[in-house]
Amino acid sequence: MNACRYRIEQFAWDAYNLAQTLADILAEKIGEEKSKFFRENCLPTTCYLRMNRYPPFPMASPSQVHGLIPHTDSSFLTILLLQDQVRGLQLIKDGKWIAVKPNPHALTINIGDLFQAWSNGVYKSVEHRVVTN
């Protein structure tokens, strides 16, 4: 159990460092003072790690089964590791749901509502959902 805990804690720390780096890069477009504010106020104690699993749901109409209903993330940034080829994550674009193609060599980053507000709308929080099939 300690080995599993260590790996999860290490992943959480790495995700925190990545979020700091991404915020610095994205803040370049909106001003240095924003980057400094984020670094001073986004601490490991204010970040959290959530692991979700959405197993397939046997049903006649799989497009109607949601792992997560449509929403935007209220947080600052969401770092996603998509580990299967289900294409369960979907974004809304021009009124249509578009499946996000998982890339085993990349992470998916969502801008949250807090980042949208912090950037005065320069960056947008996108509505998305998760379907299980």
The first five atom37 places (N, CA, C, CB, O) and aatype in JSON, in Angstrom:
{
  "aatype": [12, 2, 0, 4, 1, 18, 1, 9, 6, 5, 13, 0, 17, 3, 0, 18, 2, 10, 0, 5, 16, 10, 0, 3, 9, 10, 0, 6, 11, 9, 7, 6, 6, 11, 15, 11, 13, 13, 1, 6, 2, 4, 10, 14, 16, 16, 4, 18, 10, 1, 12, 2, 1, 18, 14, 14, 13, 14, 12, 0, 15, 14, 15, 5, 19, 8, 7, 10, 9, 14, 8, 16, 3, 15, 15, 13, 10, 16, 9, 10, 10, 10, 5, 3, 5, 19, 1, 7, 10, 5, 10, 9, 11, 3, 7, 11, 17, 9, 0, 19, 11, 14, 2, 14, 8, 0, 10, 16, 9, 2, 9, 7, 3, 10, 13, 5, 0, 17, 15, 2, 7, 19, 18, 11, 15, 19, 6, 8, 1, 19, 19, 16, 2],
  "atom_mask": [
    [1, 1, 1, 1, 1],
    [1, 1, 1, 1, 1],
    [1, 1, 1, 1, 1],
    [1, 1, 1, 1, 1],
    [1, 1, 1, 1, 1],
    [1, 1, 1, 1, 1],
    [1, 1, 1, 1, 1],
    [1, 1, 1, 1, 1],
    [1, 1, 1, 1, 1],
    [1, 1, 1, 1, 1],
    [1, 1, 1, 1, 1],
    [1, 1, 1, 1, 1],
    [1, 1, 1, 1, 1],
    [1, 1, 1, 1, 1],
    [1, 1, 1, 1, 1],
    [1, 1, 1, 1, 1],
    [1, 1, 1, 1, 1],
    [1, 1, 1, 1, 1],
    [1, 1, 1, 1, 1],
    [1, 1, 1, 1, 1],
    [1, 1, 1, 1, 1],
    [1, 1, 1, 1, 1],
    [1, 1, 1, 1, 1],
    [1, 1, 1, 1, 1],
    [1, 1, 1, 1, 1],
    [1, 1, 1, 1, 1],
    [1, 1, 1, 1, 1],
    [1, 1, 1, 1, 1],
    [1, 1, 1, 1, 1],
    [1, 1, 1, 1, 1],
    [1, 1, 1, 0, 1],
    [1, 1, 1, 1, 1],
    [1, 1, 1, 1, 1],
    [1, 1, 1, 1, 1],
    [1, 1, 1, 1, 1],
    [1, 1, 1, 1, 1],
    [1, 1, 1, 1, 1],
    [1, 1, 1, 1, 1],
    [1, 1, 1, 1, 1],
    [1, 1, 1, 1, 1],
    [1, 1, 1, 1, 1],
    [1, 1, 1, 1, 1],
    [1, 1, 1, 1, 1],
    [1, 1, 1, 1, 1],
    [1, 1, 1, 1, 1],
    [1, 1, 1, 1, 1],
    [1, 1, 1, 1, 1],
    [1, 1, 1, 1, 1],
    [1, 1, 1, 1, 1],
    [1, 1, 1, 1, 1],
    [1, 1, 1, 1, 1],
    [1, 1, 1, 1, 1],
    [1, 1, 1, 1, 1],
    [1, 1, 1, 1, 1],
    [1, 1, 1, 1, 1],
    [1, 1, 1, 1, 1],
    [1, 1, 1, 1, 1],
    [1, 1, 1, 1, 1],
    [1, 1, 1, 1, 1],
    [1, 1, 1, 1, 1],
    [1, 1, 1, 1, 1],
    [1, 1, 1, 1, 1],
    [1, 1, 1, 1, 1],
    [1, 1, 1, 1, 1],
    [1, 1, 1, 1, 1],
    [1, 1, 1, 1, 1],
    [1, 1, 1, 0, 1],
    [1, 1, 1, 1, 1],
    [1, 1, 1, 1, 1],
    [1, 1, 1, 1, 1],
    [1, 1, 1, 1, 1],
    [1, 1, 1, 1, 1],
    [1, 1, 1, 1, 1],
    [1, 1, 1, 1, 1],
    [1, 1, 1, 1, 1],
    [1, 1, 1, 1, 1],
    [1, 1, 1, 1, 1],
    [1, 1, 1, 1, 1],
    [1, 1, 1, 1, 1],
    [1, 1, 1, 1, 1],
    [1, 1, 1, 1, 1],
    [1, 1, 1, 1, 1],
    [1, 1, 1, 1, 1],
    [1, 1, 1, 1, 1],
    [1, 1, 1, 1, 1],
    [1, 1, 1, 1, 1],
    [1, 1, 1, 1, 1],
    [1, 1, 1, 0, 1],
    [1, 1, 1, 1, 1],
    [1, 1, 1, 1, 1],
    [1, 1, 1, 1, 1],
    [1, 1, 1, 1, 1],
    [1, 1, 1, 1, 1],
    [1, 1, 1, 1, 1],
    [1, 1, 1, 0, 1],
    [1, 1, 1, 1, 1],
    [1, 1, 1, 1, 1],
    [1, 1, 1, 1, 1],
    [1, 1, 1, 1, 1],
    [1, 1, 1, 1, 1],
    [1, 1, 1, 1, 1],
    [1, 1, 1, 1, 1],
    [1, 1, 1, 1, 1],
    [1, 1, 1, 1, 1],
    [1, 1, 1, 1, 1],
    [1, 1, 1, 1, 1],
    [1, 1, 1, 1, 1],
    [1, 1, 1, 1, 1],
    [1, 1, 1, 1, 1],
    [1, 1, 1, 1, 1],
    [1, 1, 1, 1, 1],
    [1, 1, 1, 0, 1],
    [1, 1, 1, 1, 1],
    [1, 1, 1, 1, 1],
    [1, 1, 1, 1, 1],
    [1, 1, 1, 1, 1],
    [1, 1, 1, 1, 1],
    [1, 1, 1, 1, 1],
    [1, 1, 1, 1, 1],
    [1, 1, 1, 1, 1],
    [1, 1, 1, 0, 1],
    [1, 1, 1, 1, 1],
    [1, 1, 1, 1, 1],
    [1, 1, 1, 1, 1],
    [1, 1, 1, 1, 1],
    [1, 1, 1, 1, 1],
    [1, 1, 1, 1, 1],
    [1, 1, 1, 1, 1],
    [1, 1, 1, 1, 1],
    [1, 1, 1, 1, 1],
    [1, 1, 1, 1, 1],
    [1, 1, 1, 1, 1],
    [1, 1, 1, 1, 1]
  ],
  "atom_positions": [
    [[0.81, -1.2, 0.0], [0.0, 0.0, 0.0], [0.86, 1.27, 0.0], [-0.93, -0.01, 1.2], [0.5, 2.25, -0.64]],
    [[1.98, 1.25, 0.7], [2.84, 2.43, 0.74], [3.39, 2.79, -0.64], [3.98, 2.2, 1.7], [3.54, 3.97, -0.96]],
    [[3.69, 1.77, -1.46], [4.21, 2.03, -2.81], [3.14, 2.72, -3.65], [4.66, 0.72, -3.48], [3.45, 3.64, -4.41]],
    [[1.9, 2.28, -3.53], [0.8, 2.9, -4.27], [0.6, 4.35, -3.81], [-0.51, 2.09, -4.09], [0.45, 5.26, -4.62]],
    [[0.61, 4.54, -2.51], [0.45, 5.9, -1.97], [1.57, 6.81, -2.44], [0.42, 5.86, -0.43], [1.32, 7.96, -2.82]],
    [[2.79, 6.32, -2.42], [3.93, 7.12, -2.88], [3.74, 7.54, -4.33], [5.24, 6.32, -2.71], [3.97, 8.7, -4.68]],
    [[3.32, 6.6, -5.18], [3.15, 6.92, -6.6], [2.04, 7.94, -6.82], [2.84, 5.64, -7.4], [2.17, 8.84, -7.66]],
    [[0.97, 7.8, -6.09], [-0.13, 8.76, -6.22], [0.31, 10.15, -5.74], [-1.37, 8.29, -5.42], [0.01, 11.15, -6.39]],
    [[1.01, 10.2, -4.62], [1.5, 11.48, -4.12], [2.5, 12.11, -5.09], [2.15, 11.31, -2.74], [2.5, 13.32, -5.28]],
    [[3.34, 11.29, -5.69], [4.31, 11.8, -6.67], [3.59, 12.34, -7.91], [5.3, 10.69, -7.08], [3.95, 13.4, -8.43]],
    [[2.57, 11.62, -8.37], [1.78, 12.08, -9.51], [1.11, 13.41, -9.18], [0.73, 11.02, -9.91], [1.1, 14.33, -10.0]],
    [[0.54, 13.52, -7.98], [-0.12, 14.76, -7.57], [0.88, 15.92, -7.55], [-0.77, 14.6, -6.17], [0.56, 17.02, -7.99]],
    [[2.08, 15.67, -7.04], [3.11, 16.71, -7.01], [3.52, 17.11, -8.43], [4.34, 16.22, -6.22], [3.69, 18.3, -8.72]],
    [[3.69, 16.13, -9.31], [4.05, 16.41, -10.7], [2.94, 17.21, -11.39], [4.32, 15.1, -11.46], [3.22, 18.13, -12.16]],
    [[1.68, 16.85, -11.13], [0.55, 17.58, -11.72], [0.52, 19.02, -11.21], [-0.78, 16.87, -11.4], [0.24, 19.94, -11.98]],
    [[0.81, 19.22, -9.94], [0.87, 20.57, -9.37], [1.96, 21.39, -10.07], [1.15, 20.5, -7.85], [1.72, 22.53, -10.46]],
    [[3.14, 20.81, -10.23], [4.24, 21.51, -10.91], [3.88, 21.83, -12.36], [5.52, 20.68, -10.87], [4.2, 22.9, -12.86]],
    [[3.21, 20.89, -13.03], [2.77, 21.13, -14.4], [1.76, 22.28, -14.44], [2.16, 19.85, -15.01], [1.84, 23.14, -15.32]],
    [[0.83, 22.3, -13.51], [-0.16, 23.38, -13.46], [0.52, 24.73, -13.27], [-1.18, 23.14, -12.33], [0.13, 25.72, -13.88]],
    [[1.54, 24.78, -12.42], [2.3, 26.02, -12.22], [2.95, 26.47, -13.53], [3.38, 25.82, -11.12], [2.89, 27.64, -13.9]],
    [[3.58, 25.53, -14.22], [4.25, 25.85, -15.49], [3.25, 26.32, -16.53], [5.02, 24.62, -16.01], [3.48, 27.31, -17.22]],
    [[2.12, 25.6, -16.66], [1.1, 26.0, -17.62], [0.54, 27.38, -17.31], [-0.04, 24.97, -17.64], [0.35, 28.2, -18.21]],
    [[0.29, 27.65, -16.04], [-0.22, 28.97, -15.65], [0.77, 30.07, -16.01], [-0.53, 29.01, -14.15], [0.37, 31.14, -16.47]],
    [[2.05, 29.8, -15.81], [3.08, 30.79, -16.19], [3.05, 31.06, -17.68], [4.48, 30.3, -15.78], [3.09, 32.22, -18.11]],
    [[2.97, 30.01, -18.47], [2.96, 30.15, -19.93], [1.71, 30.91, -20.38], [3.02, 28.77, -20.62], [1.79, 31.84, -21.18]],
    [[0.55, 30.49, -19.86], [-0.7, 31.13, -20.26], [-0.79, 32.57, -19.75], [-1.88, 30.32, -19.75], [-1.41, 33.42, -20.4]],
    [[-0.2, 32.84, -18.59], [-0.25, 34.19, -18.01], [0.57, 35.19, -18.8], [0.23, 34.16, -16.58], [0.35, 36.4, -18.69]],
    [[1.52, 34.72, -19.6], [2.33, 35.65, -20.41], [1.44, 36.53, -21.28], [3.31, 34.87, -21.3], [1.77, 37.69, -21.55]],
    [[0.31, 35.98, -21.73], [-0.59, 36.72, -22.6], [-1.4, 37.77, -21.83], [-1.53, 35.76, -23.3], [-1.91, 38.72, -22.42]],
    [[-1.52, 37.59, -20.52], [-2.38, 38.5, -19.75], [-1.63, 39.31, -18.69], [-3.46, 37.71, -19.08], [-2.25, 40.08, -17.96]],
    [[-0.31, 39.16, -18.62], [0.47, 40.02, -17.73], [1.22, 39.28, -16.65], [0.0, 0.0, 0.0], [0.74, 38.3, -16.08]],
    [[2.42, 39.76, -16.37], [3.31, 39.14, -15.39], [2.73, 39.15, -13.98], [4.64, 39.85, -15.38], [2.93, 38.2, -13.22]],
    [[2.0, 40.21, -13.62], [1.45, 40.27, -12.26], [0.46, 39.14, -12.0], [0.77, 41.62, -12.03], [0.33, 38.68, -10.87]],
    [[-0.24, 38.69, -13.05], [-1.16, 37.56, -12.9], [-0.39, 36.29, -12.58], [-2.0, 37.37, -14.18], [-0.81, 35.5, -11.73]],
    [[0.73, 36.08, -13.26], [1.55, 34.9, -13.02], [2.08, 34.9, -11.59], [2.71, 34.83, -14.02], [2.07, 33.87, -10.92]],
    [[2.54, 36.05, -11.14], [3.06, 36.17, -9.77], [1.95, 35.89, -8.76], [3.66, 37.57, -9.53], [2.17, 35.17, -7.78]],
    [[0.77, 36.44, -8.98], [-0.36, 36.2, -8.08], [-0.69, 34.71, -8.0], [-1.6, 36.99, -8.55], [-0.91, 34.18, -6.92]],
    [[-0.72, 34.05, -9.16], [-1.04, 32.62, -9.17], [0.0, 31.84, -8.38], [-1.11, 32.1, -10.62], [-0.36, 30.99, -7.57]],
    [[1.27, 32.1, -8.62], [2.34, 31.38, -7.91], [2.24, 31.57, -6.39], [3.71, 31.85, -8.4], [2.5, 30.64, -5.63]],
    [[1.87, 32.76, -5.98], [1.8, 33.05, -4.54], [0.54, 32.48, -3.88], [1.85, 34.54, -4.32], [0.52, 32.27, -2.67]],
    [[-0.5, 32.22, -4.67], [-1.78, 31.81, -4.09], [-2.22, 30.4, -4.43], [-2.83, 32.74, -4.52], [-3.11, 29.86, -3.77]],
    [[-1.64, 29.79, -5.43], [-1.98, 28.4, -5.75], [-0.89, 27.51, -5.16], [-2.11, 28.18, -7.31], [0.19, 27.37, -5.72]],
    [[-1.2, 26.93, -4.04], [-0.25, 26.12, -3.3], [-0.67, 24.65, -3.35], [-0.13, 26.6, -1.83], [-1.83, 24.36, -3.64]],
    [[0.24, 23.73, -3.08], [-0.14, 22.31, -3.1], [-1.35, 22.01, -2.2], [1.04, 21.45, -2.66], [-2.12, 21.1, -2.49]],
    [[-1.5, 22.76, -1.12], [-2.63, 22.53, -0.22], [-3.97, 22.98, -0.8], [-2.39, 23.23, 1.09], [-5.02, 22.62, -0.28]],
    [[-3.94, 23.78, -1.88], [-5.18, 24.23, -2.5], [-5.51, 23.46, -3.76], [-5.1, 25.71, -2.82], [-6.51, 23.74, -4.42]],
    [[-4.68, 22.49, -4.11], [-4.9, 21.66, -5.29], [-5.39, 20.29, -4.84], [-3.6, 21.54, -6.14], [-5.11, 19.86, -3.72]],
    [[-6.11, 19.62, -5.7], [-6.57, 18.28, -5.34], [-6.48, 17.35, -6.54], [-8.0, 18.33, -4.81], [-6.48, 17.78, -7.7]],
    [[-6.4, 16.08, -6.23], [-6.3, 15.03, -7.24], [-7.56, 14.18, -7.14], [-5.01, 14.17, -7.05], [-7.94, 13.74, -6.06]],
    [[-8.18, 13.94, -8.27], [-9.36, 13.07, -8.32], [-9.13, 12.04, -9.42], [-10.67, 13.9, -8.58], [-8.72, 12.38, -10.53]],
    [[-9.39, 10.8, -9.09], [-9.26, 9.73, -10.08], [-10.65, 9.2, -10.39], [-8.33, 8.58, -9.56], [-11.38, 8.76, -9.49]],
    [[-11.03, 9.25, -11.65], [-12.35, 8.8, -12.08], [-12.21, 7.61, -13.01], [-13.12, 9.94, -12.77], [-11.27, 7.51, -13.8]],
    [[-13.17, 6.73, -12.91], [-13.25, 5.58, -13.82], [-14.69, 5.5, -14.29], [-12.79, 4.24, -13.12], [-15.63, 5.56, -13.49]],
    [[-14.86, 5.35, -15.58], [-16.19, 5.26, -16.17], [-16.3, 3.95, -16.95], [-16.49, 6.48, -17.09], [-16.01, 3.93, -18.15]],
    [[-16.7, 2.87, -16.3], [-16.8, 1.59, -17.01], [-17.94, 1.62, -18.02], [-16.99, 0.43, -16.02], [-18.9, 2.38, -17.84]],
    [[-17.85, 0.8, -19.07], [-18.94, 0.73, -20.05], [-20.25, 0.34, -19.38], [-18.6, -0.28, -21.17], [-20.26, -0.42, -18.41]],
    [[-21.34, 0.86, -19.89], [-22.66, 0.59, -19.34], [-23.49, -0.1, -20.41], [-23.36, 1.9, -18.86], [-23.83, 0.51, -21.42]],
    [[-23.83, -1.39, -20.21], [-24.59, -2.13, -21.24], [-26.03, -1.63, -21.3], [-24.56, -3.65, -20.94], [-26.82, -1.83, -20.38]],
    [[-26.35, -0.97, -22.41], [-27.68, -0.4, -22.57], [-27.96, -0.22, -24.05], [-27.81, 0.95, -21.81], [-27.03, -0.12, -24.85]],
    [[-29.21, -0.17, -24.41], [-29.58, -0.05, -25.82], [-29.15, 1.28, -26.42], [-31.07, -0.22, -25.98], [-28.82, 1.34, -27.6]],
    [[-29.15, 2.34, -25.65], [-28.81, 3.66, -26.17], [-27.62, 4.23, -25.39], [-30.02, 4.62, -26.08], [-27.8, 5.07, -24.51]],
    [[-26.4, 3.78, -25.72], [-25.23, 4.2, -24.93], [-24.94, 5.69, -24.97], [-24.04, 3.47, -25.41], [-24.29, 6.21, -24.07]],
    [[-25.4, 6.4, -25.99], [-25.12, 7.83, -26.05], [-25.86, 8.6, -24.96], [-25.49, 8.39, -27.43], [-25.54, 9.76, -24.69]],
    [[-26.84, 7.97, -24.34], [-27.61, 8.62, -23.29], [-27.06, 8.36, -21.89], [-29.03, 8.16, -23.36], [-27.58, 8.9, -20.91]],
    [[-26.01, 7.54, -21.78], [-25.45, 7.21, -20.47], [-24.27, 8.14, -20.2], [-25.01, 5.72, -20.41], [-23.26, 8.09, -20.9]],
    [[-24.39, 8.97, -19.18], [-23.34, 9.93, -18.86], [-22.58, 9.5, -17.62], [-23.94, 11.32, -18.64], [-23.16, 9.14, -16.6]],
    [[-21.25, 9.55, -17.73], [-20.41, 9.4, -16.56], [-20.39, 10.71, -15.79], [0.0, 0.0, 0.0], [-20.34, 10.73, -14.56]],
    [[-20.44, 11.82, -16.53], [-20.58, 13.17, -15.97], [-21.5, 13.96, -16.88], [-19.17, 13.88, -15.81], [-21.3, 13.98, -18.1]],
    [[-22.49, 14.61, -16.31], [-23.41, 15.41, -17.12], [-22.68, 16.65, -17.65], [-24.65, 15.82, -16.28], [-21.61, 17.0, -17.15]],
    [[-23.24, 17.3, -18.66], [-22.59, 18.5, -19.21], [-22.33, 19.54, -18.12], [-23.46, 19.11, -20.32], [-23.19, 19.84, -17.29]],
    [[-21.11, 20.1, -18.15], [-20.7, 21.07, -17.14], [-19.43, 21.78, -17.59], [-20.46, 20.37, -15.77], [-18.8, 21.39, -18.57]],
    [[-19.07, 22.83, -16.89], [-17.74, 23.43, -17.0], [-17.05, 23.18, -15.67], [-17.81, 24.98, -17.35], [-17.71, 23.0, -14.65]],
    [[-15.74, 23.16, -15.67], [-14.99, 22.96, -14.44], [-14.93, 24.29, -13.68], [-13.55, 22.42, -14.73], [-14.57, 25.32, -14.26]],
    [[-15.26, 24.27, -12.42], [-15.23, 25.5, -11.62], [-13.8, 25.86, -11.2], [-16.1, 25.35, -10.38], [-13.55, 26.97, -10.73]],
    [[-12.89, 24.94, -11.37], [-11.51, 25.12, -10.92], [-10.71, 26.03, -11.85], [-10.82, 23.77, -10.81], [-11.25, 26.67, -12.75]],
    [[-9.42, 26.09, -11.6], [-8.49, 26.9, -12.38], [-8.06, 26.15, -13.64], [-7.25, 27.27, -11.54], [-8.3, 26.61, -14.76]],
    [[-7.45, 25.0, -13.46], [-7.02, 24.12, -14.56], [-7.38, 22.69, -14.2], [-5.49, 24.26, -14.84], [-7.35, 22.31, -13.02]],
    [[-7.71, 21.9, -15.19], [-7.9, 20.46, -15.0], [-6.93, 19.75, -15.93], [-9.38, 20.03, -15.28], [-6.89, 20.02, -17.13]],
    [[-6.14, 18.86, -15.36], [-5.18, 18.07, -16.13], [-5.72, 16.66, -16.22], [-3.74, 18.1, -15.48], [-5.89, 15.98, -15.2]],
    [[-5.99, 16.21, -17.43], [-6.6, 14.9, -17.64], [-5.62, 13.93, -18.3], [-7.86, 15.02, -18.49], [-4.9, 14.29, -19.23]],
    [[-5.61, 12.73, -17.79], [-4.87, 11.63, -18.39], [-5.92, 10.66, -18.9], [-3.88, 10.94, -17.37], [-6.54, 9.94, -18.12]],
    [[-6.12, 10.64, -20.22], [-7.12, 9.75, -20.84], [-6.43, 8.44, -21.18], [-7.76, 10.41, -22.11], [-5.53, 8.41, -22.02]],
    [[-6.86, 7.36, -20.53], [-6.11, 6.12, -20.64], [-6.75, 5.05, -21.5], [-5.9, 5.57, -19.3], [-6.26, 3.92, -21.53]],
    [[-7.81, 5.35, -22.19], [-8.4, 4.32, -23.04], [-8.81, 4.94, -24.37], [-9.63, 3.66, -22.34], [-8.61, 6.13, -24.59]],
    [[-9.36, 4.14, -25.22], [-9.74, 4.62, -26.54], [-11.26, 4.79, -26.69], [-9.23, 3.67, -27.61], [-11.77, 4.8, -27.8]],
    [[-11.96, 4.91, -25.57], [-13.42, 4.99, -25.59], [-13.92, 6.3, -26.18], [-13.96, 4.83, -24.18], [-15.01, 6.35, -26.76]],
    [[-13.14, 7.36, -26.06], [-13.56, 8.7, -26.48], [-14.76, 9.17, -25.67], [-13.89, 8.73, -27.98], [-15.7, 9.74, -26.22]],
    [[-14.71, 8.93, -24.38], [-15.81, 9.3, -23.51], [-15.9, 10.79, -23.23], [0.0, 0.0, 0.0], [-16.99, 11.3, -22.97]],
    [[-14.76, 11.5, -23.28], [-14.77, 12.95, -23.06], [-15.26, 13.63, -24.33], [-13.35, 13.46, -22.66], [-14.75, 13.39, -25.42]],
    [[-16.26, 14.49, -24.16], [-16.81, 15.23, -25.29], [-16.91, 16.71, -24.95], [-18.2, 14.67, -25.69], [-17.23, 17.08, -23.82]],
    [[-16.62, 17.55, -25.94], [-16.73, 19.0, -25.81], [-17.87, 19.48, -26.69], [-15.4, 19.71, -26.2], [-18.18, 18.86, -27.71]],
    [[-18.49, 20.56, -26.3], [-19.53, 21.11, -27.16], [-18.9, 22.2, -28.04], [-20.71, 21.69, -26.32], [-18.19, 23.09, -27.56]],
    [[-19.18, 22.11, -29.33], [-18.68, 23.1, -30.29], [-19.77, 23.35, -31.31], [-17.36, 22.62, -30.98], [-20.27, 22.42, -31.94]],
    [[-20.14, 24.6, -31.46], [-21.21, 24.99, -32.4], [-22.48, 24.18, -32.16], [-20.74, 24.81, -33.84], [-23.16, 23.79, -33.11]],
    [[-22.79, 23.93, -30.89], [-24.02, 23.22, -30.54], [-23.97, 21.72, -30.7], [0.0, 0.0, 0.0], [-24.99, 21.05, -30.5]],
    [[-22.81, 21.16, -31.07], [-22.68, 19.71, -31.27], [-21.62, 19.15, -30.33], [-22.33, 19.38, -32.74], [-20.63, 19.82, -30.04]],
    [[-21.84, 17.93, -29.87], [-20.87, 17.25, -29.01], [-19.81, 16.61, -29.87], [-21.56, 16.2, -28.12], [-20.11, 15.84, -30.78]],
    [[-18.56, 16.91, -29.59], [-17.41, 16.41, -30.33], [-16.58, 15.55, -29.38], [-16.55, 17.59, -30.92], [-16.2, 15.99, -28.3]],
    [[-16.29, 14.31, -29.79], [-15.47, 13.41, -28.97], [-14.01, 13.85, -29.01], [-15.61, 11.95, -29.45], [-13.48, 14.2, -30.07]],
    [[-13.36, 13.81, -27.86], [-11.93, 14.12, -27.77], [-11.17, 12.82, -28.0], [-11.56, 14.76, -26.37], [-11.35, 11.85, -27.26]],
    [[-10.34, 12.81, -29.02], [-9.57, 11.61, -29.33], [-8.44, 11.45, -28.31], [-9.0, 11.67, -30.78], [-7.57, 12.32, -28.22]],
    [[-8.44, 10.36, -27.55], [-7.36, 10.15, -26.58], [-6.01, 10.0, -27.28], [-7.64, 8.92, -25.72], [-5.9, 9.33, -28.31]],
    [[-4.99, 10.63, -26.73], [-3.63, 10.5, -27.22], [-2.8, 9.91, -26.1], [-3.05, 11.9, -27.7], [-2.62, 10.54, -25.06]],
    [[-2.28, 8.69, -26.28], [-1.54, 8.04, -25.2], [-0.23, 8.75, -24.84], [-1.23, 6.62, -25.58], [0.39, 8.43, -23.83]],
    [[0.18, 9.71, -25.66], [1.44, 10.42, -25.43], [1.23, 11.88, -24.99], [2.28, 10.39, -26.69], [2.17, 12.67, -25.01]],
    [[0.0, 12.22, -24.6], [-0.28, 13.61, -24.23], [-1.31, 13.68, -23.11], [-0.79, 14.39, -25.46], [-2.05, 12.73, -22.86]],
    [[-1.32, 14.8, -22.44], [-2.33, 15.1, -21.44], [-3.35, 16.05, -22.06], [-1.69, 15.72, -20.15], [-3.03, 16.78, -23.0]],
    [[-4.55, 16.04, -21.55], [-5.58, 16.98, -21.98], [-5.74, 18.02, -20.87], [-6.94, 16.25, -22.3], [-5.87, 17.66, -19.7]],
    [[-5.74, 19.29, -21.24], [-5.84, 20.38, -20.27], [-7.15, 21.13, -20.5], [-4.62, 21.34, -20.37], [-7.41, 21.59, -21.61]],
    [[-7.95, 21.25, -19.46], [-9.18, 22.05, -19.52], [-8.97, 23.34, -18.73], [-10.4, 21.26, -18.96], [-8.44, 23.32, -17.62]],
    [[-9.38, 24.44, -19.32], [-9.41, 25.71, -18.61], [-10.69, 25.72, -17.77], [-9.36, 26.95, -19.6], [-11.76, 25.39, -18.27]],
    [[-10.57, 26.1, -16.51], [-11.74, 26.15, -15.63], [-12.34, 27.54, -15.54], [0.0, 0.0, 0.0], [-11.79, 28.52, -16.05]],
    [[-13.5, 27.62, -14.89], [-14.2, 28.89, -14.73], [-13.35, 29.93, -14.01], [-15.51, 28.68, -13.97], [-13.38, 31.12, -14.35]],
    [[-12.59, 29.48, -13.02], [-11.74, 30.41, -12.27], [-10.67, 31.03, -13.17], [-11.07, 29.68, -11.09], [-10.39, 32.23, -13.07]],
    [[-10.08, 30.22, -14.06], [-9.07, 30.75, -14.99], [-9.73, 31.71, -15.97], [-8.36, 29.59, -15.75], [-9.14, 32.74, -16.31]],
    [[-10.93, 31.4, -16.43], [-11.63, 32.3, -17.35], [-11.86, 33.65, -16.68], [-12.98, 31.68, -17.79], [-11.62, 34.69, -17.29]],
    [[-12.31, 33.64, -15.43], [-12.53, 34.9, -14.71], [-11.21, 35.63, -14.46], [-13.24, 34.64, -13.37], [-11.12, 36.85, -14.63]],
    [[-10.19, 34.89, -14.06], [-8.87, 35.45, -13.75], [-8.26, 36.12, -14.98], [-7.93, 34.36, -13.23], [-7.55, 37.12, -14.86]],
    [[-8.54, 35.55, -16.16], [-7.98, 36.1, -17.4], [-8.9, 37.13, -18.06], [-7.69, 34.98, -18.38], [-8.63, 37.59, -19.17]],
    [[-10.0, 37.48, -17.38], [-10.99, 38.4, -17.96], [-11.5, 37.91, -19.3], [-10.39, 39.8, -18.11], [-11.72, 38.71, -20.22]],
    [[-11.69, 36.6, -19.43], [-12.26, 36.02, -20.63], [-11.29, 35.77, -21.76], [0.0, 0.0, 0.0], [-11.7, 35.32, -22.83]],
    [[-10.0, 36.04, -21.56], [-9.01, 35.74, -22.6], [-9.0, 34.23, -22.88], [-7.58, 36.22, -22.17], [-8.94, 33.81, -24.03]],
    [[-9.07, 33.44, -21.81], [-9.16, 31.98, -21.94], [-10.58, 31.57, -21.54], [-8.09, 31.25, -21.05], [-11.17, 32.15, -20.63]],
    [[-11.12, 30.56, -22.23], [-12.51, 30.16, -22.04], [-12.6, 28.78, -21.38], [-13.24, 30.15, -23.37], [-11.86, 27.86, -21.7]],
    [[-13.54, 28.68, -20.46], [-13.91, 27.41, -19.86], [-14.93, 26.75, -20.78], [-14.48, 27.59, -18.39], [-15.97, 27.34, -21.08]],
    [[-14.65, 25.55, -21.23], [-15.47, 24.89, -22.25], [-16.41, 23.87, -21.6], [-14.58, 24.21, -23.3], [-16.0, 23.09, -20.74]],
    [[-17.67, 23.91, -22.02], [-18.62, 22.9, -21.54], [-18.22, 21.53, -22.09], [-20.08, 23.27, -21.97], [-17.89, 21.39, -23.27]],
    [[-18.27, 20.53, -21.22], [-17.91, 19.18, -21.63], [-18.71, 18.17, -20.81], [-16.4, 18.93, -21.46], [-19.37, 18.52, -19.84]],
    [[-18.64, 16.92, -21.23], [-19.31, 15.83, -20.52], [-18.5, 14.56, -20.73], [-20.77, 15.64, -21.03], [-17.55, 14.52, -21.51]],
    [[-18.88, 13.52, -20.01], [-18.28, 12.2, -20.18], [-19.4, 11.21, -20.43], [-17.41, 11.79, -18.94], [-20.35, 11.12, -19.64]],
    [[-19.29, 10.47, -21.52], [-20.22, 9.37, -21.79], [-19.48, 8.07, -21.54], [-20.79, 9.44, -23.25], [-18.27, 8.0, -21.75]],
    [[-20.2, 7.06, -21.12], [-19.53, 5.83, -20.69], [-19.33, 4.81, -21.8], [-20.31, 5.2, -19.6], [-18.57, 3.86, -21.61]],
    [[-19.97, 4.97, -22.92], [-19.77, 4.01, -24.03], [-19.37, 4.76, -25.28], [-21.07, 3.19, -24.3], [-19.15, 4.15, -26.33]]
  ]
}
